Amino acid sequence: MEQNSGGFSGIRRLIAHRKLWFQHAGPEITSAQREQTRGNVIAWSRQHESRYLDHADGQRASLVLFDILARVNHENAQMLKVYRTGASHQEVEAQFRPPLLDRLNAIFRAAGLVIELMLTDAQTLNAVNSTSGTEYPIFQMSDGEKSALLLAGEVLTTPTGSVYIIDEPERHLHRSISAGLVEAIIADRPDSHFVVLTHDLELAAALGGGAGQICSLTRCTWTGQGADGWELFPVDASAEIPESARLAILGGRRELLFIEGETHSLDLRLYRLLFPNWTLFPTGGCDQVIRAVTGLRTSQSHHWLNARGVADGDWRTEDEKSSLHARGILALPVSEVENLYYSDRSRLRPSKLSPAGCGTCSPWWNASG
């Protein structure tokens, strides 16, 4: 890792297992402690065990708060210096970026958080609820607000040209907030590069709408007790693959079964019993099942998935069923899967065939008598 002029590593890793609670509205470290701790953090981050162990969990919040206050004071001193030369307010604004607190507050608004930060006379930070006007020290903020503050604060106070590896930014954040927050943070730093590692498929899909590349990270490989590699697959962002199929790729599972219905419908509960070894994706109607399966099966070079589908019978002709089979989709022998609740078990039973054989297998259900 290279060092840049600010003493920071050119690559900044924001780990997932970060401590959010702190007892004061300002940093609990001195300038000397900040320099020593930052150097230790860089050294610790290079260790193999940093993947699962954080030696600086008690200092990370203070480091961010120290850097925020230092940047705010530096900005104020620089602007005051220019004002004393006789520059107008417009000239000062043209010379400097918006102040750090204004940028942080803009990010909070973009994420849907109703808080704003302000500097107190005691050189601490307070939060102001922009709806009620209530003011309180930042250590009284919610976990989600603290997570947003520490994440945005660390990114916005680092030197230009940094590379950020942000692990699970969705931690402690509601899903309605995480995407807007991360997008706003990235937009504030066009000079830098970002690698975002997330388990939130909606966040991954939202970030994939820009200029970046989405990849799916799967199958960790081990040497002894050390993890030394993962399978990395790029995810095609082309319009031909529907959103449900893209989310399936991001999910990292190999055996995917697209079904009709919604996540709360009876269809999903039934299919989970019938296909316990498959990852199920309710997509709505039959047209959506066909689009998802077709999109994945016609783009095999972009992923590693075995995608199949099941559609309601809906009184389809044998030719229609055969056509669906050829496209990787099984048509039920009944109008809707819920009909199985009323079927005689002696007359209707699942065959030993699975959707994996779809396209070459005989009918999915066998009548026994």
N, C-alpha and C positions, 0 to 999 in steps of 0.2 A: 504494500500500500504506500502511496506517495504522500508526502506531507506538503501542505500548501502554507501560504504565508501566515495564516491565523493560528498555526500550531495544531490544527485539526487534521485528522486523516482525510484524504481525498475521498475515501469511501466511508460513508456513515451508515452504520447498521442500527436500526431502531427495533429492538427485540420485542417479542410478543409478551413475555412474562415480565411486564414492567409494573412496578409498585406505584400506586396512585395516591395513597394517603400521605399527607404531610401536615404538620402541626402549626405552621406559621405561614403568613401571607407573603413571605419573602424567603430568600435563600438562607440556609443555616450554615453556610461555609464562607470562608474568607477568600480573598483573591489568591493567596498562596495555596490554600487548600483546593481551590478550583483548578489551578494549573496542574497540581500534582495528581488530583483525581482524574482529570481528563486524560492525562498521560497514562495512568493506570488502566482506564477504560479501554483505550486504544490497544494496549498490550494484552489485556484480558480477551478482547474481541478476536485476537489472532489465535487464541488457544482452541484446541479441538473441543474441549469441554464446554466452551461458550454456547454450543448448540442447545444445551439443556441446563446450564448453571450460570447464574449471574452474580459476580462478586461485588457488584456496585449497586445492587438494588436499593440500598438505603441512601445513596447519594445522587441518583439520576434526577430525581425531581428538583433537588437543590441546584444541580448543574444547569438545568433548563431555566429555572427562575432567576439564577444569577445572570445568565446570558441575556435574558429578556430585559432585566433592569439595566444591565451594562449597555445594551444597545439603545435603550430609550434615553439614558443619560448622555450617551455619546451623540445621538441625533440632536438632542436639545442643545448641547454645547456647540455643535457644528452650525446649527441654524442661527444660534445667538451670535456667533462670530460673524456670520454673513450679514445679519441684521445690523450689526454695529458698523459695518462699512457703508451703511446708507441704502442697502438694497430694499426694494419694496417687497410686500408680501407675495405678489405674483412672481417676482424674480426668485425668491427663495423657494417657492413651490416648484418652479421650473427646474431648479438646480438639484433638488433632492426628491427621492422617492417619497410616497406617502409614509408618514411615521409608522413605526412598527405596530403600535397599539391600534391604529386605524386599520392596518392590514389584517391583524388578528381578528378584530371585530367584524370586518367584512367577511372573513372566512366563517365565523360563527353564524352570521346571518345567512350565508349561502347554505350552511348545513341545517338551518332551521332552529338553531339555538337562540333563545331569547335572552342572551346575556351580553354585556359589554364590559371590557376591562378598563380600569382607570388607575392612575398612579396617585398614591396618597402623599401627604406631606412627610410621612415617616418613611418614605421610600419602600413602601410595600404595595401590593396590588389588591384592589377590591373588585368584586363583580357587581354589576348593576343589572337587575332584571329590567329589561327594556319594556316590559308590559306593565308591571306594577310600580317600577321605580325603586324597589327595595335594594338597598346596598348592603353588602356583607363581604368579609374577607374571603379570599379564594380558597382557604382550607375548608370552608363550609359549603363549597360547591358540590354538586352531585358527582358520582363516579364518572358518568358520561361527560359532564362538563370538564372535569379534571383531565380525562383522557384526551379530549379535544384540545385543551390548552397545552398539555405537555407535548402532544404529537405535533401540533402546528408550531408551537414555540421552538422546538428543537430544529425543525426544518427551516424556519424563517430566520434564525440567528446564525446559520452557518455560512461560510464564505461562498462566493460564486463558483460555479463550475463543479459543484459537489455531485457525487453519485450516492443516492440514498437507497438502501435496502430496508424496506419497511415490512416487518413481519406481523401479520394479522392486525391491521389497523382497526378492524371492526370490534376488537376486544372492548367490552364495557360500553359499547355504543348500540343504540337502537338501529335497526335496519333502515329506518327512514332517515337516519342522520349520516350513516357511514359513507355512503356513496357521494353525497354532496360535499361532505367534509374533505374527503381525500381528493376529489376533483378540484375543489377550490384551493387546496394546498399546492397541488401540482401546478395549477394555473398561475399561482403567485410566483413560482420559481421556474420561468422558462429557460433560465441559464443552466439548469441542472438536469440530471437524469434520474429516473426512478425505477426501481424494481420492487413491485408490490406482491407479497406472498399472502394469499387469503384463502380461507375456507368458505367464504360467503360468495356463492355463485352469482347472486344478483350484483354484488359489488364488482366481481370480475367482468361480468357482461357489460356493466355500465362503463367501466374504464376501457373496455375493448372497443368502444365506439369512437375513440380518438385515433391518434397517429401511432399508438403503441401496438405491440404484438402480444397477443394472449397465448400462453403456453399452459399445458397441463403437466403437473409434476407427479409422477407415480412411481411405485415400486422401488423402495429404498434397497440398496445393496450394501452388504456388510463385509468387513474384513475383521475377523475376531470380534471384539466388542465395539468396534468403531464403524459408524456409517460413513461410507466413502463415495457414494454416488446415488443418483436417482435417474429414472427415465424421464426425459423431457420431450414433450410433443407439442409442436405449434398447433394452434387451433385456427382453422380457416374462418375468417370473418366475412366471407362472401355472402351476398344476399340470398344465394340459392339454399343455404342451410337455415331453416327456421329457428326461432329463438329456443324452442323446446329442445331441439337437437343440439344446439350450441351449449345449453346448460347441461345436457347429458354428457357431452365431451368434457366439460369443465369438471364434472363430478368425478371423473377418473375411474369409473367402473367399466368393465369390459362387456358384460352381458346386459344389454338394455332391452327392455320390452315396453313399447309405447302402446298405451291403451286409451280407449274412450273414457269420458267422464272427467270429473274434477277431483282435486285432492281430498275433498270432504265427501265424495260420493261412495255409494255402496260398491261400485265397480272395483275401486282400488282395494277394498278390504277382501273382496272375493279373490281377486287375482293374486294378492299376497299369500293367500292360503294355497292357491293352485301352483304358484311359481315362486317358492321361497328363496331360490338361488339366483333370481333375476332382480335387477334394479328396475323398478317400475316408474314410468313417467306418464301420468294422466295428461292428455293434451286437448281434451274437449271432444270434438266430433271426429267422425271417420276421416274427413278431409285432412284434418290436422295430423292424424296418425299416418296417413299416406305420405304427407309432405315430410314429416320428420324421418320416417324410415327411408324414403326415397333419397332425401338429402344426404343422409349418412352413407347409404349403400352406394351412391354414385360418386362419393368423394373418399374412397378408401385410402387414397394416398395421403390424406391429411389427418388420419387418426388410426386407432388400433381397435376400434369397437366392433362388437358383434350386435348389430341392431336388428330387431324384429318387431312386429306389431300384431295386435289382435283387434279385430273389428266385430261389431255386432252383426248377426246374421241378416236381420232386416229383410227377410224373404228374398235374398239374392239368388240368382240363377246359378247353376253349376258352372257356366262359363265365367260369370263374374267372380265366383269363388276361386276358380283356377287362375284367373288373371291376377287376383290379389296374392295367391300363393306364389306366383312367379315373381312378385315384387317383394316377397318377404313378409307378407301379412296373412295371418290366419283368419278366416271368417268363421264365426261361431255357427253351429248347426241349429241354434235357437235364435230368436229375434233379438233378445238382449241377455246379457250375462246373468241378470237377476232371475231369469227364468229357471236357473239351476236350483233355486230354492224350492221349486215346485216340481222338480223332475224326480221320477222314481229311480232310486239308486240301483235297482236291479235292471233298469233299462238303459241307464246312461251313466257311463263312468269314464274318467280321463284315461286316455291311452298312455302307453309308456313313452310315446313320442313327446319331444319338447319343441318349443319354437325354434330351436337351433336347426332343426331339419326342415324348416319351412321353405317351400319352393320345390322340394323333391319328395316330401313325405305324403303318405295317404292321409285321409281326413283326421283331424285332431281328436275328434270324439268317435268312439266305436259303440255302436248299439250292440247289446249283448243278448237280445232275445226278441 
